[in-house]
């Protein structure tokens, strides 16, 4: 519901079910697609450098060419995206800590 960096994004990775599928499918959706709307920026106590907005999809039509990988394999894509992000975050934090300790 609250999507980080939604306000900056021109292209969205969206996970949805097709018809009565049990599993999610992943899609690429352009932010200016008819039916895609966003609320105003959320007012946050911290992390003010990232945009957080609600994204809504009302009667959005996505062409089959925008489907990522195979139908019903969206969860696998989502988990892989999160795993890669965690590795990058860990490496970045360690690099920042190393640099900071160097100055002490």
Jmol script that loads the backbone (N, CA, C; Angstrom):
load data "model"
ATOM      1  N   UNK A   1       0.815  -1.192   0.000  1.00  0.00           N
ATOM      2  CA  UNK A   1       0.000   0.000   0.000  1.00  0.00           C
ATOM      3  C   UNK A   1       0.863   1.263   0.000  1.00  0.00           C
ATOM      4  N   UNK A   2       1.896   1.298   0.832  1.00  0.00           N
ATOM      5  CA  UNK A   2       2.800   2.442   0.851  1.00  0.00           C
ATOM      6  C   UNK A   2       4.088   2.018   0.172  1.00  0.00           C
ATOM      7  N   UNK A   3       4.356   2.603  -0.971  1.00  0.00           N
ATOM      8  CA  UNK A   3       5.452   2.151  -1.820  1.00  0.00           C
ATOM      9  C   UNK A   3       6.621   3.138  -1.739  1.00  0.00           C
ATOM     10  N   UNK A   4       7.778   2.619  -1.334  1.00  0.00           N
ATOM     11  CA  UNK A   4       8.979   3.434  -1.234  1.00  0.00           C
ATOM     12  C   UNK A   4       9.437   3.859  -2.626  1.00  0.00           C
ATOM     13  N   UNK A   5       9.756   5.129  -2.770  1.00  0.00           N
ATOM     14  CA  UNK A   5      10.234   5.743  -4.010  1.00  0.00           C
ATOM     15  C   UNK A   5       9.199   5.757  -5.136  1.00  0.00           C
ATOM     16  N   UNK A   6       7.928   5.576  -4.817  1.00  0.00           N
ATOM     17  CA  UNK A   6       6.883   5.605  -5.843  1.00  0.00           C
ATOM     18  C   UNK A   6       6.841   6.957  -6.556  1.00  0.00           C
ATOM     19  N   UNK A   7       7.089   8.030  -5.823  1.00  0.00           N
ATOM     20  CA  UNK A   7       7.037   9.362  -6.418  1.00  0.00           C
ATOM     21  C   UNK A   7       8.130   9.632  -7.435  1.00  0.00           C
ATOM     22  N   UNK A   8       9.217   8.871  -7.372  1.00  0.00           N
ATOM     23  CA  UNK A   8      10.331   9.059  -8.300  1.00  0.00           C
ATOM     24  C   UNK A   8      10.257   8.115  -9.501  1.00  0.00           C
ATOM     25  N   UNK A   9       9.469   7.068  -9.376  1.00  0.00           N
ATOM     26  CA  UNK A   9       9.483   5.975 -10.358  1.00  0.00           C
ATOM     27  C   UNK A   9       8.698   6.312 -11.621  1.00  0.00           C
ATOM     28  N   UNK A  10       9.295   6.001 -12.755  1.00  0.00           N
ATOM     29  CA  UNK A  10       8.601   6.066 -14.040  1.00  0.00           C
ATOM     30  C   UNK A  10       8.082   4.688 -14.421  1.00  0.00           C
ATOM     31  N   UNK A  11       8.731   3.649 -13.881  1.00  0.00           N
ATOM     32  CA  UNK A  11       8.376   2.265 -14.183  1.00  0.00           C
ATOM     33  C   UNK A  11       8.195   1.523 -12.861  1.00  0.00           C
ATOM     34  N   UNK A  12       7.137   0.744 -12.763  1.00  0.00           N
ATOM     35  CA  UNK A  12       6.833   0.000 -11.543  1.00  0.00           C
ATOM     36  C   UNK A  12       6.907  -1.500 -11.810  1.00  0.00           C
ATOM     37  N   UNK A  13       7.384  -2.251 -10.844  1.00  0.00           N
ATOM     38  CA  UNK A  13       7.277  -3.706 -10.878  1.00  0.00           C
ATOM     39  C   UNK A  13       6.083  -4.049 -10.012  1.00  0.00           C
ATOM     40  N   UNK A  14       5.077  -4.666 -10.607  1.00  0.00           N
ATOM     41  CA  UNK A  14       3.811  -4.928  -9.930  1.00  0.00           C
ATOM     42  C   UNK A  14       3.580  -6.431  -9.858  1.00  0.00           C
ATOM     43  N   UNK A  15       3.085  -6.882  -8.705  1.00  0.00           N
ATOM     44  CA  UNK A  15       2.759  -8.283  -8.503  1.00  0.00           C
ATOM     45  C   UNK A  15       1.254  -8.396  -8.318  1.00  0.00           C
ATOM     46  N   UNK A  16       0.612  -9.234  -9.137  1.00  0.00           N
ATOM     47  CA  UNK A  16      -0.843  -9.370  -9.088  1.00  0.00           C
ATOM     48  C   UNK A  16      -1.245 -10.784  -9.506  1.00  0.00           C
ATOM     49  N   UNK A  17      -2.475 -11.129  -9.169  1.00  0.00           N
ATOM     50  CA  UNK A  17      -3.025 -12.418  -9.596  1.00  0.00           C
ATOM     51  C   UNK A  17      -3.832 -12.210 -10.870  1.00  0.00           C
ATOM     52  N   UNK A  18      -3.726 -13.156 -11.778  1.00  0.00           N
ATOM     53  CA  UNK A  18      -4.500 -13.141 -13.013  1.00  0.00           C
ATOM     54  C   UNK A  18      -5.696 -14.058 -12.808  1.00  0.00           C
ATOM     55  N   UNK A  19      -6.882 -13.527 -13.049  1.00  0.00           N
ATOM     56  CA  UNK A  19      -8.124 -14.289 -12.895  1.00  0.00           C
ATOM     57  C   UNK A  19      -8.162 -14.990 -11.537  1.00  0.00           C
ATOM     58  N   UNK A  20      -8.297 -16.294 -11.532  1.00  0.00           N
ATOM     59  CA  UNK A  20      -8.384 -17.060 -10.284  1.00  0.00           C
ATOM     60  C   UNK A  20      -7.089 -17.787  -9.956  1.00  0.00           C
ATOM     61  N   UNK A  21      -5.952 -17.310 -10.488  1.00  0.00           N
ATOM     62  CA  UNK A  21      -4.667 -17.951 -10.190  1.00  0.00           C
ATOM     63  C   UNK A  21      -4.420 -17.973  -8.690  1.00  0.00           C
ATOM     64  N   UNK A  22      -3.764 -19.019  -8.234  1.00  0.00           N
ATOM     65  CA  UNK A  22      -3.403 -19.108  -6.824  1.00  0.00           C
ATOM     66  C   UNK A  22      -2.154 -18.285  -6.525  1.00  0.00           C
ATOM     67  N   UNK A  23      -1.256 -18.183  -7.500  1.00  0.00           N
ATOM     68  CA  UNK A  23       0.031 -17.504  -7.305  1.00  0.00           C
ATOM     69  C   UNK A  23       0.094 -16.182  -8.052  1.00  0.00           C
ATOM     70  N   UNK A  24       1.002 -15.327  -7.583  1.00  0.00           N
ATOM     71  CA  UNK A  24       1.205 -14.012  -8.185  1.00  0.00           C
ATOM     72  C   UNK A  24       2.003 -14.091  -9.480  1.00  0.00           C
ATOM     73  N   UNK A  25       1.767 -13.120 -10.343  1.00  0.00           N
ATOM     74  CA  UNK A  25       2.550 -12.934 -11.560  1.00  0.00           C
ATOM     75  C   UNK A  25       3.149 -11.536 -11.489  1.00  0.00           C
ATOM     76  N   UNK A  26       4.338 -11.360 -12.033  1.00  0.00           N
ATOM     77  CA  UNK A  26       5.021 -10.063 -12.005  1.00  0.00           C
ATOM     78  C   UNK A  26       4.842  -9.355 -13.352  1.00  0.00           C
ATOM     79  N   UNK A  27       4.688  -8.026 -13.274  1.00  0.00           N
ATOM     80  CA  UNK A  27       4.494  -7.204 -14.459  1.00  0.00           C
ATOM     81  C   UNK A  27       5.341  -5.933 -14.370  1.00  0.00           C
ATOM     82  N   UNK A  28       5.685  -5.387 -15.527  1.00  0.00           N
ATOM     83  CA  UNK A  28       6.275  -4.058 -15.629  1.00  0.00           C
ATOM     84  C   UNK A  28       5.147  -3.121 -16.033  1.00  0.00           C
ATOM     85  N   UNK A  29       4.953  -2.051 -15.254  1.00  0.00           N
ATOM     86  CA  UNK A  29       3.873  -1.098 -15.519  1.00  0.00           C
ATOM     87  C   UNK A  29       4.461   0.308 -15.493  1.00  0.00           C
ATOM     88  N   UNK A  30       4.204   1.075 -16.528  1.00  0.00           N
ATOM     89  CA  UNK A  30       4.650   2.464 -16.536  1.00  0.00           C
ATOM     90  C   UNK A  30       3.751   3.276 -15.607  1.00  0.00           C
ATOM     91  N   UNK A  31       4.348   4.176 -14.855  1.00  0.00           N
ATOM     92  CA  UNK A  31       3.606   4.941 -13.859  1.00  0.00           C
ATOM     93  C   UNK A  31       2.517   5.822 -14.474  1.00  0.00           C
ATOM     94  N   UNK A  32       2.682   6.197 -15.746  1.00  0.00           N
ATOM     95  CA  UNK A  32       1.682   7.051 -16.388  1.00  0.00           C
ATOM     96  C   UNK A  32       0.605   6.256 -17.129  1.00  0.00           C
ATOM     97  N   UNK A  33       0.525   4.948 -16.886  1.00  0.00           N
ATOM     98  CA  UNK A  33      -0.509   4.107 -17.493  1.00  0.00           C
ATOM     99  C   UNK A  33      -1.881   4.559 -16.992  1.00  0.00           C
ATOM    100  N   UNK A  34      -2.876   4.686 -17.880  1.00  0.00           N
ATOM    101  CA  UNK A  34      -4.217   5.076 -17.426  1.00  0.00           C
ATOM    102  C   UNK A  34      -4.734   4.142 -16.329  1.00  0.00           C
ATOM    103  N   UNK A  35      -5.243   4.745 -15.255  1.00  0.00           N
ATOM    104  CA  UNK A  35      -5.761   3.976 -14.123  1.00  0.00           C
ATOM    105  C   UNK A  35      -4.793   3.861 -12.961  1.00  0.00           C
ATOM    106  N   UNK A  36      -3.504   4.176 -13.200  1.00  0.00           N
ATOM    107  CA  UNK A  36      -2.520   4.172 -12.112  1.00  0.00           C
ATOM    108  C   UNK A  36      -2.507   5.571 -11.498  1.00  0.00           C
ATOM    109  N   UNK A  37      -2.832   5.647 -10.211  1.00  0.00           N
ATOM    110  CA  UNK A  37      -2.837   6.932  -9.520  1.00  0.00           C
ATOM    111  C   UNK A  37      -2.075   6.799  -8.208  1.00  0.00           C
ATOM    112  N   UNK A  38      -1.622   7.951  -7.702  1.00  0.00           N
ATOM    113  CA  UNK A  38      -0.873   7.971  -6.446  1.00  0.00           C
ATOM    114  C   UNK A  38      -1.408   9.082  -5.554  1.00  0.00           C
ATOM    115  N   UNK A  39      -1.459   8.801  -4.271  1.00  0.00           N
ATOM    116  CA  UNK A  39      -1.781   9.832  -3.285  1.00  0.00           C
ATOM    117  C   UNK A  39      -0.574  10.738  -3.098  1.00  0.00           C
ATOM    118  N   UNK A  40      -0.760  11.786  -2.320  1.00  0.00           N
ATOM    119  CA  UNK A  40       0.329  12.712  -2.005  1.00  0.00           C
ATOM    120  C   UNK A  40       1.387  11.999  -1.156  1.00  0.00           C
ATOM    121  N   UNK A  41       2.557  12.611  -1.060  1.00  0.00           N
ATOM    122  CA  UNK A  41       3.650  12.069  -0.246  1.00  0.00           C
ATOM    123  C   UNK A  41       3.197  11.871   1.195  1.00  0.00           C
ATOM    124  N   UNK A  42       3.624  10.771   1.801  1.00  0.00           N
ATOM    125  CA  UNK A  42       3.370  10.533   3.212  1.00  0.00           C
ATOM    126  C   UNK A  42       4.282  11.430   4.034  1.00  0.00           C
ATOM    127  N   UNK A  43       3.780  11.974   5.105  1.00  0.00           N
ATOM    128  CA  UNK A  43       4.586  12.757   6.041  1.00  0.00           C
ATOM    129  C   UNK A  43       5.192  11.780   7.035  1.00  0.00           C
ATOM    130  N   UNK A  44       6.521  11.683   7.057  1.00  0.00           N
ATOM    131  CA  UNK A  44       7.210  10.696   7.887  1.00  0.00           C
ATOM    132  C   UNK A  44       8.103  11.382   8.906  1.00  0.00           C
ATOM    133  N   UNK A  45       8.352  10.663   9.996  1.00  0.00           N
ATOM    134  CA  UNK A  45       9.263  11.185  11.021  1.00  0.00           C
ATOM    135  C   UNK A  45      10.713  11.048  10.587  1.00  0.00           C
ATOM    136  N   UNK A  46      11.040  10.000   9.863  1.00  0.00           N
ATOM    137  CA  UNK A  46      12.410   9.746   9.424  1.00  0.00           C
ATOM    138  C   UNK A  46      12.424   9.348   7.961  1.00  0.00           C
ATOM    139  N   UNK A  47      13.595   9.042   7.457  1.00  0.00           N
ATOM    140  CA  UNK A  47      13.792   8.627   6.059  1.00  0.00           C
ATOM    141  C   UNK A  47      13.111   9.599   5.103  1.00  0.00           C
ATOM    142  N   UNK A  48      13.358  10.873   5.289  1.00  0.00           N
ATOM    143  CA  UNK A  48      12.718  11.890   4.466  1.00  0.00           C
ATOM    144  C   UNK A  48      13.288  11.954   3.050  1.00  0.00           C
ATOM    145  N   UNK A  49      14.414  11.307   2.824  1.00  0.00           N
ATOM    146  CA  UNK A  49      15.028  11.325   1.505  1.00  0.00           C
ATOM    147  C   UNK A  49      14.376  10.385   0.513  1.00  0.00           C
ATOM    148  N   UNK A  50      13.476   9.515   0.988  1.00  0.00           N
ATOM    149  CA  UNK A  50      12.806   8.600   0.066  1.00  0.00           C
ATOM    150  C   UNK A  50      11.326   8.964  -0.017  1.00  0.00           C
ATOM    151  N   UNK A  51      10.801   8.855  -1.201  1.00  0.00           N
ATOM    152  CA  UNK A  51       9.388   9.123  -1.444  1.00  0.00           C
ATOM    153  C   UNK A  51       8.569   7.915  -1.006  1.00  0.00           C
ATOM    154  N   UNK A  52       7.496   8.154  -0.274  1.00  0.00           N
ATOM    155  CA  UNK A  52       6.578   7.069   0.081  1.00  0.00           C
ATOM    156  C   UNK A  52       5.174   7.538  -0.260  1.00  0.00           C
ATOM    157  N   UNK A  53       4.523   6.800  -1.153  1.00  0.00           N
ATOM    158  CA  UNK A  53       3.178   7.171  -1.598  1.00  0.00           C
ATOM    159  C   UNK A  53       2.317   5.932  -1.723  1.00  0.00           C
ATOM    160  N   UNK A  54       1.010   6.121  -1.610  1.00  0.00           N
ATOM    161  CA  UNK A  54       0.083   5.039  -1.901  1.00  0.00           C
ATOM    162  C   UNK A  54      -0.091   4.970  -3.415  1.00  0.00           C
ATOM    163  N   UNK A  55      -0.125   3.759  -3.951  1.00  0.00           N
ATOM    164  CA  UNK A  55      -0.325   3.563  -5.387  1.00  0.00           C
ATOM    165  C   UNK A  55      -1.612   2.774  -5.575  1.00  0.00           C
ATOM    166  N   UNK A  56      -2.450   3.234  -6.491  1.00  0.00           N
ATOM    167  CA  UNK A  56      -3.733   2.583  -6.759  1.00  0.00           C
ATOM    168  C   UNK A  56      -3.818   2.177  -8.226  1.00  0.00           C
ATOM    169  N   UNK A  57      -4.448   1.053  -8.465  1.00  0.00           N
ATOM    170  CA  UNK A  57      -4.639   0.525  -9.813  1.00  0.00           C
ATOM    171  C   UNK A  57      -6.134   0.334 -10.030  1.00  0.00           C
ATOM    172  N   UNK A  58      -6.745   1.200 -10.841  1.00  0.00           N
ATOM    173  CA  UNK A  58      -8.180   1.136 -11.103  1.00  0.00           C
ATOM    174  C   UNK A  58      -8.420   0.860 -12.582  1.00  0.00           C
ATOM    175  N   UNK A  59      -8.891  -0.348 -12.887  1.00  0.00           N
ATOM    176  CA  UNK A  59      -9.179  -0.760 -14.271  1.00  0.00           C
ATOM    177  C   UNK A  59      -7.962  -0.587 -15.178  1.00  0.00           C
ATOM    178  N   UNK A  60      -6.788  -0.925 -14.677  1.00  0.00           N
ATOM    179  CA  UNK A  60      -5.549  -0.819 -15.449  1.00  0.00           C
ATOM    180  C   UNK A  60      -5.439  -2.030 -16.369  1.00  0.00           C
ATOM    181  N   UNK A  61      -5.162  -1.774 -17.624  1.00  0.00           N
ATOM    182  CA  UNK A  61      -4.973  -2.848 -18.606  1.00  0.00           C
ATOM    183  C   UNK A  61      -3.483  -2.943 -18.907  1.00  0.00           C
ATOM    184  N   UNK A  62      -2.924  -4.127 -18.673  1.00  0.00           N
ATOM    185  CA  UNK A  62      -1.496  -4.356 -18.897  1.00  0.00           C
ATOM    186  C   UNK A  62      -1.341  -5.351 -20.045  1.00  0.00           C
ATOM    187  N   UNK A  63      -0.593  -5.008 -21.090  1.00  0.00           N
ATOM    188  CA  UNK A  63      -0.394  -5.942 -22.191  1.00  0.00           C
ATOM    189  C   UNK A  63       0.403  -7.174 -21.748  1.00  0.00           C
ATOM    190  N   UNK A  64       0.160  -8.296 -22.365  1.00  0.00           N
ATOM    191  CA  UNK A  64       0.842  -9.541 -21.999  1.00  0.00           C
ATOM    192  C   UNK A  64       2.353  -9.419 -22.162  1.00  0.00           C
ATOM    193  N   UNK A  65       2.809  -8.531 -23.045  1.00  0.00           N
ATOM    194  CA  UNK A  65       4.249  -8.325 -23.243  1.00  0.00           C
ATOM    195  C   UNK A  65       4.923  -7.754 -21.996  1.00  0.00           C
ATOM    196  N   UNK A  66       4.153  -7.180 -21.086  1.00  0.00           N
ATOM    197  CA  UNK A  66       4.707  -6.596 -19.869  1.00  0.00           C
ATOM    198  C   UNK A  66       4.837  -7.602 -18.728  1.00  0.00           C
ATOM    199  N   UNK A  67       4.485  -8.847 -18.983  1.00  0.00           N
ATOM    200  CA  UNK A  67       4.616  -9.894 -17.963  1.00  0.00           C
ATOM    201  C   UNK A  67       6.073 -10.301 -17.832  1.00  0.00           C
ATOM    202  N   UNK A  68       6.544 -10.364 -16.575  1.00  0.00           N
ATOM    203  CA  UNK A  68       7.912 -10.799 -16.307  1.00  0.00           C
ATOM    204  C   UNK A  68       7.917 -12.299 -16.061  1.00  0.00           C
ATOM    205  N   UNK A  69       8.798 -12.999 -16.708  1.00  0.00           N
ATOM    206  CA  UNK A  69       8.981 -14.429 -16.509  1.00  0.00           C
ATOM    207  C   UNK A  69       7.675 -15.164 -16.801  1.00  0.00           C
ATOM    208  N   UNK A  70       7.402 -16.242 -16.097  1.00  0.00           N
ATOM    209  CA  UNK A  70       6.232 -17.069 -16.376  1.00  0.00           C
ATOM    210  C   UNK A  70       5.066 -16.704 -15.464  1.00  0.00           C
ATOM    211  N   UNK A  71       3.882 -16.960 -15.955  1.00  0.00           N
ATOM    212  CA  UNK A  71       2.671 -16.721 -15.168  1.00  0.00           C
ATOM    213  C   UNK A  71       2.733 -17.525 -13.873  1.00  0.00           C
ATOM    214  N   UNK A  72       2.415 -16.871 -12.761  1.00  0.00           N
ATOM    215  CA  UNK A  72       2.397 -17.542 -11.467  1.00  0.00           C
ATOM    216  C   UNK A  72       3.747 -17.626 -10.780  1.00  0.00           C
ATOM    217  N   UNK A  73       4.786 -17.026 -11.347  1.00  0.00           N
ATOM    218  CA  UNK A  73       6.128 -17.090 -10.765  1.00  0.00           C
ATOM    219  C   UNK A  73       6.556 -15.761 -10.149  1.00  0.00           C
ATOM    220  N   UNK A  74       5.609 -14.882  -9.854  1.00  0.00           N
ATOM    221  CA  UNK A  74       5.927 -13.560  -9.322  1.00  0.00           C
ATOM    222  C   UNK A  74       6.561 -13.588  -7.946  1.00  0.00           C
ATOM    223  N   UNK A  75       6.136 -14.520  -7.082  1.00  0.00           N
ATOM    224  CA  UNK A  75       6.703 -14.587  -5.734  1.00  0.00           C
ATOM    225  C   UNK A  75       8.190 -14.894  -5.797  1.00  0.00           C
ATOM    226  N   UNK A  76       8.582 -15.760  -6.717  1.00  0.00           N
ATOM    227  CA  UNK A  76       9.998 -16.100  -6.874  1.00  0.00           C
ATOM    228  C   UNK A  76      10.806 -14.859  -7.269  1.00  0.00           C
ATOM    229  N   UNK A  77      10.257 -14.042  -8.147  1.00  0.00           N
ATOM    230  CA  UNK A  77      10.927 -12.810  -8.557  1.00  0.00           C
ATOM    231  C   UNK A  77      11.029 -11.851  -7.377  1.00  0.00           C
ATOM    232  N   UNK A  78       9.947 -11.695  -6.610  1.00  0.00           N
ATOM    233  CA  UNK A  78       9.951 -10.780  -5.461  1.00  0.00           C
ATOM    234  C   UNK A  78      10.998 -11.180  -4.432  1.00  0.00           C
ATOM    235  N   UNK A  79      11.091 -12.461  -4.127  1.00  0.00           N
ATOM    236  CA  UNK A  79      12.057 -12.935  -3.139  1.00  0.00           C
ATOM    237  C   UNK A  79      13.482 -12.703  -3.626  1.00  0.00           C
ATOM    238  N   UNK A  80      13.736 -12.943  -4.898  1.00  0.00           N
ATOM    239  CA  UNK A  80      15.073 -12.700  -5.443  1.00  0.00           C
ATOM    240  C   UNK A  80      15.437 -11.219  -5.399  1.00  0.00           C
ATOM    241  N   UNK A  81      14.477 -10.338  -5.668  1.00  0.00           N
ATOM    242  CA  UNK A  81      14.733  -8.899  -5.588  1.00  0.00           C
ATOM    243  C   UNK A  81      15.108  -8.520  -4.161  1.00  0.00           C
ATOM    244  N   UNK A  82      14.359  -9.035  -3.183  1.00  0.00           N
ATOM    245  CA  UNK A  82      14.652  -8.726  -1.775  1.00  0.00           C
ATOM    246  C   UNK A  82      16.020  -9.262  -1.367  1.00  0.00           C
ATOM    247  N   UNK A  83      16.359 -10.463  -1.787  1.00  0.00           N
ATOM    248  CA  UNK A  83      17.659 -11.044  -1.428  1.00  0.00           C
ATOM    249  C   UNK A  83      18.815 -10.227  -1.980  1.00  0.00           C
ATOM    250  N   UNK A  84      18.697  -9.784  -3.217  1.00  0.00           N
ATOM    251  CA  UNK A  84      19.754  -8.968  -3.814  1.00  0.00           C
ATOM    252  C   UNK A  84      19.868  -7.639  -3.061  1.00  0.00           C
ATOM    253  N   UNK A  85      18.729  -7.029  -2.723  1.00  0.00           N
ATOM    254  CA  UNK A  85      18.741  -5.772  -1.969  1.00  0.00           C
ATOM    255  C   UNK A  85      19.391  -5.917  -0.608  1.00  0.00           C
ATOM    256  N   UNK A  86      19.144  -7.033   0.048  1.00  0.00           N
ATOM    257  CA  UNK A  86      19.747  -7.261   1.368  1.00  0.00           C
ATOM    258  C   UNK A  86      21.264  -7.377   1.266  1.00  0.00           C
ATOM    259  N   UNK A  87      21.732  -8.044   0.240  1.00  0.00           N
ATOM    260  CA  UNK A  87      23.182  -8.180   0.048  1.00  0.00           C
ATOM    261  C   UNK A  87      23.803  -6.811  -0.196  1.00  0.00           C
ATOM    262  N   UNK A  88      23.174  -6.020  -1.065  1.00  0.00           N
ATOM    263  CA  UNK A  88      23.694  -4.675  -1.360  1.00  0.00           C
ATOM    264  C   UNK A  88      23.668  -3.788  -0.119  1.00  0.00           C
ATOM    265  N   UNK A  89      22.597  -3.868   0.657  1.00  0.00           N
ATOM    266  CA  UNK A  89      22.493  -3.063   1.863  1.00  0.00           C
ATOM    267  C   UNK A  89      23.589  -3.436   2.847  1.00  0.00           C
ATOM    268  N   UNK A  90      23.820  -4.720   3.048  1.00  0.00           N
ATOM    269  CA  UNK A  90      24.871  -5.179   3.954  1.00  0.00           C
ATOM    270  C   UNK A  90      26.246  -4.698   3.513  1.00  0.00           C
ATOM    271  N   UNK A  91      26.521  -4.793   2.219  1.00  0.00           N
ATOM    272  CA  UNK A  91      27.812  -4.349   1.699  1.00  0.00           C
ATOM    273  C   UNK A  91      27.975  -2.837   1.875  1.00  0.00           C
ATOM    274  N   UNK A  92      26.918  -2.084   1.623  1.00  0.00           N
ATOM    275  CA  UNK A  92      26.989  -0.635   1.773  1.00  0.00           C
ATOM    276  C   UNK A  92      27.212  -0.206   3.216  1.00  0.00           C
ATOM    277  N   UNK A  93      26.522  -0.863   4.134  1.00  0.00           N
ATOM    278  CA  UNK A  93      26.675  -0.536   5.551  1.00  0.00           C
ATOM    279  C   UNK A  93      28.085  -0.861   6.028  1.00  0.00           C
ATOM    280  N   UNK A  94      28.603  -1.999   5.614  1.00  0.00           N
ATOM    281  CA  UNK A  94      29.966  -2.372   6.013  1.00  0.00           C
ATOM    282  C   UNK A  94      30.992  -1.396   5.440  1.00  0.00           C
ATOM    283  N   UNK A  95      30.796  -0.967   4.209  1.00  0.00           N
ATOM    284  CA  UNK A  95      31.700   0.008   3.608  1.00  0.00           C
ATOM    285  C   UNK A  95      31.670   1.334   4.340  1.00  0.00           C
ATOM    286  N   UNK A  96      30.450   1.792   4.703  1.00  0.00           N
ATOM    287  CA  UNK A  96      30.325   3.034   5.459  1.00  0.00           C
ATOM    288  C   UNK A  96      30.961   2.933   6.834  1.00  0.00           C
ATOM    289  N   UNK A  97      30.771   1.791   7.508  1.00  0.00           N
ATOM    290  CA  UNK A  97      31.368   1.601   8.840  1.00  0.00           C
ATOM    291  C   UNK A  97      32.892   1.580   8.748  1.00  0.00           C
ATOM    292  N   UNK A  98      33.398   0.905   7.727  1.00  0.00           N
ATOM    293  CA  UNK A  98      34.860   0.840   7.547  1.00  0.00           C
ATOM    294  C   UNK A  98      35.431   2.237   7.311  1.00  0.00           C
ATOM    295  N   UNK A  99      34.758   3.006   6.485  1.00  0.00           N
ATOM    296  CA  UNK A  99      35.225   4.368   6.184  1.00  0.00           C
ATOM    297  C   UNK A  99      35.180   5.226   7.453  1.00  0.00           C
ATOM    298  N   UNK A 100      34.109   5.098   8.228  1.00  0.00           N
ATOM    299  CA  UNK A 100      33.979   5.885   9.457  1.00  0.00           C
ATOM    300  C   UNK A 100      35.043   5.502  10.469  1.00  0.00           C
ATOM    301  N   UNK A 101      35.310   4.229  10.642  1.00  0.00           N
ATOM    302  CA  UNK A 101      36.320   3.782  11.593  1.00  0.00           C
ATOM    303  C   UNK A 101      37.723   4.240  11.183  1.00  0.00           C
ATOM    304  N   UNK A 102      37.936   4.386   9.900  1.00  0.00           N
ATOM    305  CA  UNK A 102      39.217   4.847   9.385  1.00  0.00           C
ATOM    306  C   UNK A 102      39.534   6.266   9.874  1.00  0.00           C
ATOM    307  N   UNK A 103      38.487   7.098  10.043  1.00  0.00           N
ATOM    308  CA  UNK A 103      38.676   8.496  10.453  1.00  0.00           C
ATOM    309  C   UNK A 103      38.824   8.654  11.953  1.00  0.00           C
ATOM    310  N   UNK A 104      38.537   7.618  12.727  1.00  0.00           N
ATOM    311  CA  UNK A 104      38.619   7.753  14.201  1.00  0.00           C
ATOM    312  C   UNK A 104      40.029   7.649  14.714  1.00  0.00           C
TER     313      UNK A 104
END
end "model"
wireframe off; spacefill off
backbone 0.3
color backbone group
